[in-house]
Amino acid sequence: MKTMKAAVIQGPHNIVLQEVPYPTPGPGQVVVKVEACGVCGTDYHILEGDFLSSYPLIAGHEFSGTIHELGPGVEHWQLAERVAVDPSVYCGECYYCLNNQGNMCQNWNAIGVTLNGAFAEYVVVPAKNLYRLPDTMSFQEGAFVEPLSCVVYAMRRLNIRFGDKVLLFGSGPMGLLLMQSILKGGASEVVVVDRAEDKLTIARQLGAHKTFAGTAGLREEYPLGFDVVIDATGVPAVIENMFQYAGNRAKIMQFGCAPREAKVSVSPFDIYNKDWEILGTMALLFTFYPAIHLLKNGVVVCDPLTTAEISLDDFPAYLSQPKGSKDLKVLVRPWKK
C-alpha cells in the first residue's frame, strides 16, 4: 500500500508524525502535492480540543501546491499545475447554500478542520476548490490566499465608511493582513493594540498610524472612541475590553477565533444607547479570487509576516509548544529537509 508522511492529531494535546495511506482521489477530486501550509490559530484550537473537529485528524487548511493526480471525471486541470485550495466544503443543497450563505452550510465541512488537511505530503481535495496561482506568485504567497480570503469576507461584512477611525486589537498575521486591507479601504486612521512590541513594529512598517503596547493612554488620546473596533486576537478578556473604546454608532467586529465555550459580558444598554452595530465574520465565502488579485498586485503583502519555514518532521514538536508571542506566520514545507 502506498503511504505518505502526515502530522496526525490523535486527540487533544496529542499530535504525532506517522505514515498514513496515500489519499486516492475519487470522482471529481484531485490529489495536491503540498508545497506550503500556514500554521493558523485554529490549528492550536483543534489541538487543544476546543474547536469543531473530531479525531484523528490531519489539520492544515492554508495551503498551496501542485496537482499530483486527477480523479475520475476531472476536466480542465493538468498535472503539475500550481494551485491554492479553498478548504470550504459546502453541500450546495441546504437552505443556507441555496441562499448564498455557504459558510453557514448546515452540512459544512472544511479541509484541515473536519476533513484531513495539508500538514502532510499530499492531500485529496474537490477539484472545484482549486484556484490557479499566477506564475509570479510563490507557494509561500499561495499559502496566504486562504487567510487573506477570510479578510476579504470580513471587509465586505464590515463595509468601512470613507474616513472612519479604526481600532484594531491584535497584530498577528491575520491582524496585519486585516490592517493592510483597512488602510486601503478608506480609513482615515488605524490604531493597533498588541502586547508584543516586535509585532507592533511591523504594524508601523506596514502603515499603522499609531500603535499601543496595551491600552494605557488609549482612552485619554481618543476620548470619543472609534468608528470601528475590531478584535483579531480571539482572547476573551481582550474582546470584553474592546467595547469601551467604541464610539457612538460604531461598528464592532469579532474577527479573531475565540475558544468555543468562551463568554464575555457586554452592556445591552450601551448597545441600545450608543447605536452600536455588532458583527461576526465566519471564515470566507468564495473570496479566493480577490485575495489572489490583492497579493498578485502587491496591494497586500505577506513576506514581512512569515516568521519561519519548518519541515513536516519538525511540525508536531512545534505545534505542541505554547504559541510564542514572537510568532507571526510559520509555514510548514513538507518537502523541506
C-alpha positions in Angstrom: 0.0 0.0 0.0 1.3 3.4 -0.9 1.8 5.7 2.1 2.9 9.2 2.9 4.0 11.2 5.9 1.5 13.3 7.8 1.2 15.1 11.2 -1.9 13.5 12.8 -3.7 15.0 15.7 -4.9 11.9 17.7 -6.8 13.8 20.3 -6.4 16.9 22.5 -2.7 17.8 23.1 -1.6 14.7 21.1 0.0 15.2 17.7 2.4 12.7 16.1 4.2 12.3 12.8 3.3 9.0 11.1 3.0 7.1 7.9 -0.6 7.1 6.7 -2.3 5.8 3.5 -1.8 7.9 0.4 -5.1 9.6 -0.4 -6.6 8.1 -3.6 -8.8 10.7 -5.4 -12.4 9.8 -6.0 -14.7 11.2 -8.7 -14.3 15.0 -9.1 -11.3 15.0 -6.8 -7.6 15.6 -7.2 -4.5 14.9 -5.1 -2.4 18.0 -4.3 1.3 17.7 -3.5 1.6 20.2 -0.6 4.3 22.8 -1.0 3.5 25.2 1.8 0.9 25.2 4.6 0.4 28.0 7.1 0.0 27.4 10.8 -3.2 29.1 11.9 -4.6 29.9 15.4 -7.4 27.5 14.5 -4.8 24.6 14.4 -4.0 25.4 18.1 -7.7 25.3 19.0 -8.0 21.9 17.2 -5.0 20.6 19.1 -6.4 21.9 22.4 -9.8 20.3 21.8 -11.9 23.4 21.8 -13.0 23.6 18.2 -15.4 21.7 15.9 -13.0 19.0 14.9 -13.2 15.3 15.7 -10.1 13.0 15.8 -7.9 11.6 14.4 -7.4 14.5 12.1 -4.7 15.8 9.8 -5.0 19.6 10.2 -3.8 22.3 7.8 -6.2 24.5 5.8 -4.0 27.4 4.5 -2.1 25.7 1.7 -0.7 25.7 -1.8 0.9 23.1 -4.0 0.8 21.3 -7.3 -1.7 18.9 -8.8 -0.3 15.4 -8.4 -3.1 13.1 -9.5 -6.5 13.6 -11.2 -9.6 11.6 -10.1 -12.2 10.2 -12.5 -14.2 12.9 -14.3 -11.9 15.8 -13.6 -11.6 18.1 -16.5 -9.8 21.5 -17.2 -6.9 20.7 -14.9 -3.5 19.3 -15.7 -0.8 17.6 -13.6 1.8 19.9 -12.1 -0.4 23.0 -12.2 0.3 25.3 -9.3 -2.8 25.9 -7.1 -4.2 27.3 -3.9 -7.1 25.4 -2.4 -10.3 26.8 -0.7 -10.8 24.5 2.2 -14.5 25.2 2.4 -16.8 22.2 1.5 -20.4 23.2 1.1 -23.2 20.7 0.4 -24.8 23.1 -2.1 -28.3 21.8 -1.3 -29.3 23.1 2.2 -31.3 26.3 2.9 -28.1 28.4 3.5 -26.2 27.2 0.5 -29.2 28.0 -1.7 -29.5 31.4 0.0 -25.9 32.4 -0.9 -24.7 31.7 2.7 -22.5 28.7 2.1 -20.3 29.5 5.1 -23.4 28.8 7.2 -23.9 25.4 5.4 -25.9 23.0 7.5 -23.6 20.2 6.4 -20.4 22.4 6.5 -17.0 20.8 6.3 -13.5 22.1 5.8 -10.3 20.6 4.6 -7.9 20.6 7.6 -10.7 21.3 10.1 -13.3 18.5 9.8 -11.6 16.7 6.9 -8.0 15.6 6.5 -5.8 18.6 5.5 -2.4 19.7 4.4 0.0 19.0 7.2 1.0 16.1 5.1 2.9 15.4 1.9 -0.3 15.0 -0.1 -4.0 15.9 0.4 -7.1 15.0 -1.6 -9.5 17.9 -2.4 -12.5 18.5 -4.6 -11.4 19.9 -8.0 -14.0 22.6 -7.7 -12.0 24.0 -4.8 -8.8 24.7 -6.8 -7.6 28.1 -7.9 -4.7 28.6 -10.2 -1.8 30.6 -8.9 -0.3 33.2 -11.2 3.2 32.4 -12.3 4.5 35.4 -10.5 3.2 34.1 -7.1 5.3 31.9 -4.9 4.0 28.9 -3.0 4.5 31.0 0.2 2.2 33.6 -1.2 -0.2 30.8 -2.2 -0.4 29.8 1.4 -1.6 33.3 2.3 -4.5 33.2 -0.1 -6.9 31.4 2.3 -6.3 33.7 5.3 -6.5 36.8 3.1 -9.8 35.5 1.6 -11.1 35.5 5.2 -10.0 39.1 5.4 -11.8 39.9 2.2 -15.0 38.4 3.5 -14.6 40.4 6.8 -14.1 43.6 4.9 -17.2 43.0 2.8 -19.1 42.4 6.1 -17.6 45.5 7.7 -18.1 47.9 4.8 -16.0 50.7 6.3 -17.1 54.2 5.6 -14.6 56.5 3.9 -12.8 58.4 6.7 -13.6 56.1 9.6 -11.2 55.9 12.5 -10.4 52.2 13.3 -9.1 50.5 16.4 -7.7 47.0 15.8 -6.7 44.7 18.7 -4.1 42.2 17.6 -1.2 42.4 15.2 -0.6 38.7 14.5 -0.6 37.6 10.9 -4.4 37.8 10.5 -4.5 41.2 12.2 -1.7 42.5 9.9 -3.5 41.3 6.8 -6.7 42.9 8.0 -4.8 46.1 8.9 -3.4 46.5 5.4 -6.8 45.9 3.9 -8.4 48.6 6.2 -5.7 51.1 5.3 -6.5 50.5 1.6 -10.3 50.5 2.3 -10.7 54.2 3.2 -9.9 54.5 6.9 -8.6 57.9 8.0 -6.7 56.5 10.9 -5.8 52.9 12.0 -4.6 52.3 15.6 -3.3 48.9 16.6 -3.1 47.5 20.1 -0.9 44.5 21.0 1.4 43.4 23.8 4.3 42.3 21.5 6.5 45.3 20.5 8.1 43.4 17.7 4.7 42.8 16.1 3.8 46.5 16.6 7.0 47.4 14.8 5.9 45.5 11.8 2.4 47.1 12.1 4.0 50.5 11.9 6.2 49.5 9.0 3.1 48.4 7.1 1.3 51.7 7.7 -0.4 51.7 11.1 -0.8 55.4 12.1 -0.4 54.7 15.8 0.3 51.6 18.0 -0.2 51.0 21.7 1.5 48.2 23.8 -1.6 47.7 25.8 -4.4 50.1 26.4 -2.7 52.6 28.7 -3.3 56.1 27.4 -5.7 55.0 24.7 -8.9 56.5 26.2 -7.1 59.7 27.0 -6.0 60.2 23.4 -9.3 59.1 21.9 -12.0 60.2 24.4 -14.8 59.9 21.9 -13.8 56.4 20.9 -13.6 54.9 17.4 -15.9 54.4 14.5 -14.8 50.8 14.0 -13.4 48.5 16.7 -12.2 45.0 15.7 -10.8 42.1 17.7 -8.3 40.0 15.9 -6.9 38.1 19.0 -9.7 35.7 19.9 -8.8 36.4 23.6 -12.0 36.7 25.7 -10.5 39.3 28.0 -9.5 41.5 25.1 -12.9 41.0 23.4 -14.7 42.1 26.5 -12.5 45.1 27.0 -12.8 46.4 23.4 -16.4 47.6 23.7 -15.3 50.5 26.0 -13.5 52.1 23.0 -16.4 52.0 20.6 -17.8 55.4 19.9 -21.4 56.3 19.1 -22.8 54.4 16.1 -19.6 52.3 16.0 -19.3 49.1 14.2 -17.8 46.3 16.4 -16.4 43.2 14.7 -15.4 39.9 16.2 -12.8 38.7 13.7 -10.5 36.5 15.9 -11.5 32.9 16.7 -12.2 32.6 20.5 -12.4 29.2 22.3 -15.8 27.7 21.6 -17.0 27.8 25.2 -15.8 31.4 25.9 -18.2 34.0 27.3 -17.9 37.8 27.6 -20.1 40.4 29.2 -21.4 43.5 27.3 -23.9 46.1 28.4 -27.1 45.8 26.4 -27.9 49.4 27.4 -24.7 50.5 25.6 -25.7 48.6 22.5 -29.0 50.4 22.5 -27.9 53.8 23.7 -24.8 54.1 21.6 -26.4 52.7 18.4 -23.8 50.0 18.0 -23.6 47.5 15.2 -22.0 44.2 16.2 -20.7 41.9 13.5 -19.3 38.4 13.3 -17.4 37.1 10.3 -17.3 33.3 9.7 -14.3 32.3 7.6 -14.8 33.0 3.9 -17.3 32.9 1.1 -16.0 32.5 -2.4 -13.4 35.2 -1.8 -10.3 33.4 -3.2 -10.1 35.4 -6.5 -10.0 38.8 -4.8 -7.4 37.5 -2.4 -5.2 36.3 -5.2 -5.6 39.6 -7.0 -4.6 41.6 -3.9 -1.5 39.5 -3.4 -0.5 39.4 -7.1 -0.7 43.2 -7.4 1.0 43.9 -4.1 -2.0 45.7 -2.5 -1.5 43.4 0.5 2.0 41.9 1.2 2.8 38.8 3.1 6.6 38.5 3.1 7.1 40.5 6.3 4.6 38.3 8.1 6.5 35.0 7.5 8.4 34.2 10.7 9.9 30.8 9.6 9.6 27.8 7.4 9.8 24.4 9.1 9.8 20.8 7.9 6.9 18.4 8.4 9.2 16.4 10.6 9.6 19.3 13.0 6.0 20.4 12.9 4.5 18.2 15.7 7.0 19.4 18.2 6.4 23.0 17.1 2.6 22.8 17.4 2.9 21.1 20.8 4.8 24.1 22.3 2.8 27.1 23.6 2.2 29.7 20.9 5.1 32.1 21.1 4.4 35.9 21.3 7.0 36.5 18.6 5.5 34.1 16.1 3.8 35.6 13.1 3.2 33.2 10.2 5.1 29.9 10.3 4.9 27.8 7.1 5.2 24.0 7.0 7.1 22.9 3.9 6.6 19.1 3.7 9.5 18.5 1.3 11.9 20.7 3.3 14.8 18.7 4.8 
